[in-house]
Amino acid sequence: MVRGVCFDLDGTLLDTLHDIADAANSVLRQYSCPPHPVDAYRLMIGDGVNVLFQRALPPDRQDPELIQQCADGFRRAYAECWNVHTKPYPGIPELLDALTRRGLKLAVLSNKPHKHTRDCVAAYLSRWRFETVLGQRDDVPRKPDPAGAHEAAAEMGLPPEQILYLGDTAVDMQTARAAGMFPVGALWGYRSAEELRQAGAEVLIDRPSELLNLLDRSEFDRSV
């Protein structure tokens, strides 16, 4: 039986795309690089800030030093605009209410910088108890390395095989599989069904409420 749910944050619990895009574009302009439309960032985020700028910078500006400068600048810029447009996805509050009533343990594991991850959860998701909230930290490999997921499982007091991992990117599905959790893809997020399937999603859901239907299915319980 599933006794806990570990969530990705951006594109899964919270729609943070516009604020991330605004912060990233402000940094690109600072270094005389062209900005991108907000929707273009759907394919850039999810693997950490440095990878975001590897994708966002022009091919002729792929200098490791500049990438690091942009990543540092993004952290400063995002600290000023992280809560302008961000909001929970429709159905997420109801899902968290239902999971809490069922007594499932909850956690968040993100490649977003740790401080910003915790700030977002505190601002938008403080009504619910999470056993742990983990973002990207210098001393822990980022997803899809399973180290963070194993840390989350330990904080939840559950073996990984009793945890469902819900995320919206290939990295999330790869993390879940590497950690021994059950990978479920969120189609309301930033990536495609094809990407999630190819990365190992066991199930894809269109709306948060479908997670409850999944938990209720006896065949799902047997598969876990």
C-alpha positions in Angstrom: 0.0 0.0 0.0 1.1 3.6 -0.7 1.6 5.4 2.6 3.2 8.6 1.3 3.3 11.0 -1.6 6.4 12.9 -2.6 5.8 15.9 -4.9 7.9 17.8 -7.3 7.1 21.6 -6.9 7.3 23.6 -10.1 4.8 22.3 -12.6 3.3 19.9 -10.1 2.0 21.7 -7.0 2.7 25.3 -8.1 2.5 27.1 -11.4 5.7 29.1 -11.1 6.5 29.5 -14.8 5.8 33.2 -15.2 7.9 34.3 -12.2 10.8 32.0 -13.2 10.7 33.4 -16.8 10.7 37.0 -15.6 13.7 36.4 -13.3 15.6 34.5 -16.0 14.9 37.1 -18.7 16.0 39.9 -16.5 19.4 38.2 -16.1 19.6 37.5 -19.8 19.0 41.2 -20.6 21.7 42.1 -18.0 24.2 40.1 -20.1 22.9 41.4 -23.5 21.4 38.1 -24.4 17.9 37.8 -26.0 15.0 36.9 -23.6 12.6 34.1 -24.3 8.8 33.9 -24.3 7.3 32.6 -21.0 6.2 29.3 -22.6 9.7 28.5 -23.8 10.8 28.0 -20.2 8.6 24.9 -20.0 11.4 23.0 -21.7 14.2 24.8 -19.8 13.4 24.3 -16.1 13.4 21.2 -14.0 17.1 20.4 -14.0 18.4 23.1 -11.7 19.4 26.8 -12.3 22.7 26.1 -14.1 21.1 23.8 -16.6 18.4 26.4 -17.1 21.0 28.9 -18.4 22.8 26.3 -20.5 19.5 26.1 -22.3 18.6 29.8 -22.2 21.9 31.3 -23.3 22.7 31.6 -27.0 25.0 28.9 -28.5 27.9 31.4 -28.8 27.6 32.4 -25.1 28.0 28.9 -23.5 30.8 29.9 -21.2 30.9 28.1 -17.9 31.8 31.3 -16.1 28.9 33.2 -17.7 26.5 30.3 -16.9 27.5 30.5 -13.2 27.2 34.3 -13.2 23.7 34.0 -14.7 22.7 31.3 -12.1 23.9 33.5 -9.3 22.1 36.5 -10.8 18.9 34.4 -11.2 18.8 33.6 -7.5 19.0 37.3 -6.7 16.4 38.3 -9.3 14.0 35.4 -8.4 14.1 36.5 -4.7 12.5 39.8 -5.8 9.7 38.3 -8.0 9.0 34.7 -6.9 5.5 35.5 -5.6 4.1 37.8 -8.3 2.3 35.3 -10.5 2.9 32.0 -8.7 -0.2 30.0 -7.5 -1.2 26.4 -6.8 -2.7 24.6 -9.7 -6.5 24.1 -9.7 -7.4 21.0 -7.7 -4.1 20.9 -5.7 -5.6 22.3 -2.4 -8.4 19.7 -2.6 -5.9 16.9 -3.4 -3.8 17.9 -0.4 -6.9 18.0 1.8 -7.9 14.6 0.7 -4.5 13.0 1.2 -4.2 14.5 4.6 -7.6 13.1 5.6 -6.4 9.7 4.5 -3.4 10.0 6.7 -0.8 9.8 4.0 2.6 11.4 4.7 3.6 14.2 2.3 6.9 15.6 1.1 8.3 17.9 -1.5 11.5 17.3 -3.5 12.6 19.9 -6.1 15.6 20.9 -8.1 14.7 24.5 -7.3 17.2 26.2 -5.0 16.5 25.0 -1.4 15.6 28.5 0.0 13.2 29.3 -2.8 11.6 25.8 -2.5 10.9 26.4 1.2 9.8 29.9 0.6 7.2 28.8 -2.0 5.9 26.0 0.2 5.6 28.3 3.2 3.8 31.0 1.2 1.4 28.8 -0.8 1.1 25.4 0.9 1.4 26.2 4.6 -2.1 24.8 5.3 -0.7 21.3 4.9 1.9 19.3 6.8 4.9 18.1 4.8 7.3 15.8 6.6 10.1 17.5 4.7 10.6 20.1 2.0 13.9 19.7 0.1 15.2 21.8 -2.7 18.6 21.8 -4.5 21.5 22.0 -2.1 25.2 22.1 -2.9 26.0 19.0 -0.8 23.3 16.8 -2.3 23.3 15.7 -6.0 20.3 17.1 -7.9 17.6 14.9 -9.3 17.5 12.4 -11.0 20.1 11.2 -8.6 18.1 9.4 -5.9 19.9 10.8 -2.9 17.4 13.5 -2.3 14.5 11.1 -2.7 16.1 8.7 -0.3 16.5 11.5 2.2 12.8 12.4 1.8 11.8 8.8 2.4 13.9 8.7 5.6 12.3 11.9 6.8 8.8 10.5 6.0 9.7 7.3 7.9 8.7 5.1 5.0 10.5 2.7 2.7 10.7 4.1 -0.9 8.4 1.3 -2.2 5.6 2.7 -0.1 5.9 6.2 -1.6 4.3 7.5 -4.8 6.3 10.3 -6.6 4.2 12.8 -8.6 6.1 15.1 -11.0 5.8 16.7 -14.4 9.2 16.1 -16.1 11.4 13.2 -17.2 13.8 14.0 -14.4 11.0 13.4 -11.9 10.1 10.0 -13.4 13.8 9.0 -13.5 14.2 10.1 -9.9 11.3 8.0 -8.7 12.5 4.9 -10.6 16.1 5.3 -9.3 14.8 5.7 -5.7 12.4 2.8 -5.9 9.3 4.9 -5.7 6.2 4.7 -7.9 6.4 7.3 -10.7 3.2 9.2 -11.7 3.3 11.9 -14.3 1.3 15.1 -14.0 0.0 16.3 -17.4 -1.0 19.7 -16.2 2.7 20.7 -15.8 5.4 21.7 -18.2 6.2 18.6 -20.2 4.5 16.2 -22.6 2.9 12.8 -22.1 5.5 11.3 -24.4 8.4 12.6 -22.4 6.9 11.3 -19.2 6.2 7.9 -20.7 9.7 7.5 -22.2 11.2 8.4 -18.8 9.3 5.6 -17.0 6.0 7.0 -15.8 3.8 4.1 -14.7 0.6 6.2 -14.8 -0.2 9.7 -16.3 -3.0 11.8 -14.8 -4.7 14.8 -16.3 -6.0 16.4 -13.1 -4.9 16.2 -9.4 -8.2 14.5 -8.4 -7.2 11.5 -10.6 -4.5 10.7 -8.0 -7.2 9.8 -5.5 -8.9 7.5 -8.1 -5.5 5.9 -8.6 -5.0 5.3 -4.9 -8.4 3.7 -4.7 -7.8 1.2 -7.5 -7.3 -2.3 -6.0 -5.1 -3.2 -9.0 -2.8 -0.2 -8.2 -2.5 -1.4 -4.6 -1.4 -4.8 -5.9 1.1 -3.4 -8.4 2.8 -1.4 -5.6 
